[in-house]
Amino acid sequence: MNRLFSAFALAVFAQGAAADPDPADWDAVLQDARGQTVYWNAWGGSTATNDFIRWAGDQVQQRHGVVVEHVKLSDTADAVSRVLAEKTAGKDAGGAVDLIWINGANFAAMKEAGLLFGPWAENLPNWPLVDIEGKPAVTSDFTVPTEGLESPWAMAQVVFYHDSARLPEPPRSIPALLEWAAAHPGRFTFPQPPDFLGTTFLKQALYGLAEDPALLQTPVEETDYAAVTAPLWAFLDDLTPNLWRRGRAYPQTGPRQLQLMADGEIDLALSFSPGEASTAIANGELPDTVRTFVIDGGTIGNASFVAIPYNATAKAGAMVLADFLLSPEAQARAQDPAVLGYGTVLATNRLDPADRALFDALELGIATLTPVELGPALPEPHPSWAVALEKDWSARFGVAQ
Amino acid sequence: MRLAPALTLVLLLGPVLAGLAGTLAPALGLFPALGGRSLSLAPAMALLDWPGLVPAARLSVTTGLAATALSLAITALIMAGWSGTRAFRWMERALSPLLSVPHAAAAFGIAFLIAPSGWISRALSPWATDWHHPPDLLIVQDPWGIAMVLGLVAKEVPFLLLMTLAALPQAMPRRSLTIAQSLGYCRVTGWLKAVFPRIYAQIRLPVYAVLAYSMSVVDVAIILGPNTPPPLAVQVVRWMGDPDLTMRFQAAAGAVLQLALVVVVLTLWRLGEGVAGRLGKSWIARGGRGRFDHALGLAGMAAATLTAGAVLLGLAGLALWSVAGFWTFPDAWPDSLTLRAWMRHAPGLRDPVLETVIIALAATLIALALTLACLQAEHRFGLSPGARSLWLLYLPLLIPQIAFLPGLQTLALIAGADMGRGVVILGHVVFVLPYVFLSLGDPFRKWDTRHATIAAALGAAPRRTFWAIRLPMLLAPVLTAAAVGFGVSVGQYLPTLLIGGGRVQTLTTEAVALASGGDRRVIGIYALAQTGVVILGFAAALLLPRLAWANRHALRAAA
């Protein structure tokens, strides 16, 4: 029995080792990839993103013979759970997930649990175009070094949007938001933490209230957590009674705010995609009087990545897809507000003129800020802050009834 | 044939028991991939430390009990007040469409109806309410779970009605009612006193299934239920999705607690039956002929209309959204109508529709074959199922899905069987089979065995009797059972996602993923597609017997 098992294990491992492509040998990767089917696990709640993924899949199929299947997730954690279940069961090759749209806490957890393949990202042919100096978030995911285990494909930055027909002059700082909410109770809310956008709101508020925001870059354990967050809880104690539904119910995801805004239930919402409002206007999901703004002092920015699980079946195909996502063509399309409105991860000044023209030709969209208006992105706090804030918020407000 | 009952039980209970083991282990600290290698009480302690535990558990119990009691009461009042009338026949016709609407779609539709910015409020604003902005009222997601109970009742009443209709012939209601009425009892009171006790004995298991389902439902709870804190089952799903992988331990402990809650509440309900029976007996013995009879009948009709209306109007609202241009409060109608959303999503619908139909057909066929084999074995060898094996049949419906599906996923992976359509089909059989068996059992047993005696006398072997006489004669009920099973398969979310590894994409998995974005147009399209597929199944069950038996009047009606 024992011998049988080790023979079986050997067969599995040998197969796994032989199947792993070498990212440094790109021609071999392309060759391996041809004919593979890549199951790209990505959140499926946004029609615009789904359309973009379908387009990207069509492109890599035409160019490299890689078929892309979008596994639409209601939660990224479903894909993480899947890989974890496979590891539990000892299925170390032939896994169901080939590529995951991931960042932040999910990446940190998978990296720590050894669930990722790589390093591979810095071997991609398009990697030299990535703006590593100008956008530090592309190699430091919520302060966790990516170490080539994931490849960036879009930049995100927190923006707020408001309906200028109902609210011409929105509040432009966290304290001003509190004052405005007190004067207009029930007209603002945020997605319920631990939804990542809701947690981001907590972090953004902490940036605006903490005495020394630089502390957020260090792990929670190394700081005086109670003292650093005291102003945040005081702020939330005052804000919550003036939230939509007096803070007794929250939207469960970011896009739910679009519907609430369109229904006229709220006047102010936040988003992680600077182009989301313009895209939603184009799709008839928001009135064309909606405008985007950022608060003084800057807003949190981060990058979206794709990562390959350690036991993925189509690793070569997944790398080919990741490389295509970094191409100027795909990046320019993603930045087009009529498509997605995501910021590019490339250094556009390093592109050749023809590729640069793709970006220069983009119309920003009616509700999208120019890069100058958007201002500098604040770095994401260390992931331990998200965990601590979520837990604390849930205990204070999430079970309050 | 003799082995059919045993095989059926293995197929049903194997996955459930294996899955339970796979959940119990992490709840006790065993999860090697996450470093849990020894027994520990830490997951239980972490669960007890969660400040929302008591309200979340309480919500699970109160919403589950309220939804079940209300559904049962409404079902009884409709039957008591209206069975046999023309209004009732109209209601019977509405039954299959109501059963076809998936729970989540019904919940979304109801949310859009009753929300402060919803359809009802829009229709009344601003001319009647003077609302130019939606009022800030906590109607949907209220902390008591009233909206959630309404959503559950709207879907469970049709199910209990279907089950009651199936049980009706055995209870012989007409004779009892005639006698009761001749003794001066009013219609509703007479029915409740003379018929209901016998009906309840037969629909007891479906009622338990409703109770277990309502206590541990996830999708309806996320859409309509409270979320500060949510009912326990929702919180367990959230923990399972936490980026912090060690929360899986706490999630497993929560799932075990959810299972325990269901078991305790089911036991209490069982004890409550005794108390209600005693109270009912003294009520009957007092001999009241029915003072509020008319009011009770009307209340039943009003409640039934309300719940059916909520589902159908909600679906209509979603259908309108799917073709709506911009549509804001307080407009009762969209600015414009457009097919844009349909054009955009129609190409993406084809593959999931095919996958859904293939899986549902296969799972239904397997379930039908097993059911028929079991019933035929029962008929031929006298292997009659005791009350106990009926319980076993119901087990997959009584155990909360979150308590055994994650464990089942891990075990399927260890066995090396996963990810394919085939395994997903087997997973669906676990849930389809009980419903098929329930729907088909009584009509099959009711078949007049004198036909078999005559066939045998004419020299036909049992096999030939089955294929040439019994099955054709039972075509209508077989197809009805198939349609019910088909609908159950179409609605499965967690089994499809977990066993299929995300690679098997049905309408329901797509709908849930798309719905997480809250876009009502997409939700509307997928809700219509899901409902449409299931309705086609019911329509086939109604039409095929009429076509096949155009010249056999008595065989045409679906049972």
Contacts between the chains, C-beta under 8 A, distances in Angstrom:
chain1	res1	chain2	res2	distance
A	39	B	502	7.0
A	39	B	503	5.8
A	41	B	502	6.1
A	43	B	513	7.7
A	43	B	516	7.3
A	44	B	510	7.4
A	44	B	513	3.5
A	44	B	514	5.8
A	44	B	516	7.2
A	44	B	517	7.8
A	45	B	513	6.6
A	45	B	514	6.5
A	45	B	515	7.5
A	45	B	516	3.8
A	45	B	517	3.0
A	45	B	518	7.4
A	45	B	519	7.9
A	46	B	517	5.1
A	47	B	344	6.9
A	47	B	345	7.8
A	47	B	514	7.6
A	47	B	517	7.2
A	47	B	519	6.2
A	47	B	522	6.0
A	50	B	348	7.7
A	50	B	514	7.7
A	51	B	344	7.4
A	54	B	348	7.6
A	69	B	503	7.3
A	71	B	502	4.1
A	71	B	503	6.7
A	71	B	505	7.1
A	72	B	505	7.3
A	72	B	509	7.4
A	72	B	510	6.0
A	72	B	513	3.6
A	72	B	514	6.7
A	73	B	502	7.1
A	73	B	513	5.9
A	74	B	512	5.3
A	74	B	513	4.7
A	74	B	515	7.6
A	74	B	516	4.1
A	75	B	241	4.8
A	75	B	516	7.2
A	77	B	240	7.4
A	77	B	241	3.5
A	77	B	242	6.7
A	77	B	243	6.4
A	78	B	241	6.8
A	78	B	497	6.8
A	78	B	502	6.8
A	79	B	502	6.8
A	80	B	243	7.2
A	80	B	245	7.4
A	81	B	240	6.3
A	81	B	241	7.1
A	81	B	248	7.8
A	81	B	406	7.9
A	82	B	501	5.8
A	82	B	502	6.3
A	84	B	33	6.1
A	84	B	34	7.4
A	84	B	245	6.2
A	84	B	248	7.4
A	85	B	406	7.6
A	85	B	409	5.4
A	85	B	410	5.1
A	85	B	413	5.9
A	86	B	413	5.8
A	87	B	33	4.4
A	88	B	31	6.9
A	88	B	32	6.7
A	88	B	33	4.0
A	88	B	34	8.0
A	88	B	410	5.3
A	88	B	413	7.4
A	89	B	410	5.6
A	89	B	411	7.8
A	89	B	413	3.3
A	89	B	414	4.3
A	90	B	414	6.9
A	91	B	413	5.3
A	91	B	416	7.8
A	96	B	418	7.6
A	96	B	419	5.3
A	96	B	501	3.2
A	96	B	502	6.1
A	96	B	503	5.5
A	97	B	501	7.6
A	97	B	502	7.1
A	104	B	243	7.4
A	105	B	243	3.6
A	105	B	244	7.1
A	106	B	243	4.6
A	108	B	243	7.4
A	109	B	243	5.0
A	109	B	244	6.4
A	109	B	245	5.2
A	113	B	33	7.7
A	113	B	34	7.3
A	113	B	245	6.0
A	185	B	136	7.3
A	186	B	136	3.5
A	192	B	227	6.1
A	192	B	228	7.6
A	194	B	238	7.3
A	194	B	242	6.9
A	244	B	136	6.6
A	245	B	136	6.5
A	245	B	138	5.0
A	245	B	141	7.6
A	246	B	136	7.7
A	246	B	138	7.6
A	247	B	228	7.7
A	248	B	138	5.6
A	248	B	143	6.0
A	248	B	226	7.9
A	248	B	228	6.0
A	249	B	138	6.1
A	249	B	140	7.6
A	249	B	141	4.0
A	249	B	142	7.8
A	249	B	226	6.9
A	249	B	227	6.2
A	249	B	228	6.8
A	250	B	227	6.5
A	250	B	228	7.2
A	251	B	518	7.6
A	252	B	222	6.5
A	252	B	227	6.7
A	253	B	516	5.8
A	253	B	517	6.8
A	253	B	518	6.4
A	255	B	516	8.0
A	255	B	517	4.2
A	255	B	518	5.2
A	255	B	519	6.9
A	256	B	517	7.9
A	256	B	518	4.0
A	258	B	518	7.1
A	258	B	519	7.6
A	259	B	518	5.0
A	259	B	519	7.3
A	259	B	520	6.6
A	260	B	117	7.9
A	262	B	326	7.7
A	262	B	327	7.8
A	262	B	328	5.9
A	263	B	115	7.7
A	263	B	117	3.7
A	263	B	134	6.3
A	263	B	328	6.9
A	263	B	329	5.2
A	264	B	117	6.2
A	264	B	133	5.3
A	264	B	134	5.7
A	264	B	328	6.0
A	264	B	329	4.2
A	264	B	330	7.9
A	265	B	116	7.0
A	265	B	117	5.2
A	265	B	133	7.8
A	265	B	134	5.1
A	265	B	136	7.8
A	265	B	329	7.8
A	284	B	324	8.0
A	284	B	325	5.6
A	284	B	326	4.9
A	284	B	338	7.8
A	284	B	340	7.5
A	285	B	519	6.7
A	287	B	326	6.6
A	287	B	328	6.5
A	387	B	244	6.1
A	394	B	51	7.9
A	394	B	52	7.4
A	395	B	51	5.1
A	397	B	228	7.1
A	398	B	52	6.8
A	398	B	228	5.6
A	398	B	229	6.4
A	399	B	50	8.0
A	399	B	51	5.1
A	399	B	52	3.2
A	399	B	55	6.4
A	399	B	56	7.7
A	399	B	228	6.3
A	399	B	229	4.3
A	400	B	228	5.9
A	401	B	55	6.1
A	401	B	143	4.8
A	401	B	226	7.5
A	401	B	228	6.0
A	401	B	229	7.5
